[in-house]
Amino acid sequence: MQDRLLEEFGIRVGVQTVRANLDGRCFTLKKTHRDNNYRNTPENKLKRQEFAIKLLQSYGW
């Protein structure tokens, strides 16, 4: 982001300045997790569904 501002507008800004402005606009730069594909396999989705059903049943829902 810093490099792009410098290249396109000739503006030098610090990392904190960029971060503060992005945060002020509710925009975050979060890292992605490396095992996202593993988390959402059909098998894991089924396991989460079964867990949620059992949890709700334990509350009497």
Protein Blocks (a to p, Z undefined) as FASTA:
>chain_A
ZZmmmmmnopacdfklmmmmmmmnopacddddfklmmmmgfklmmmmmmmmmmmmmmnoZ
Z
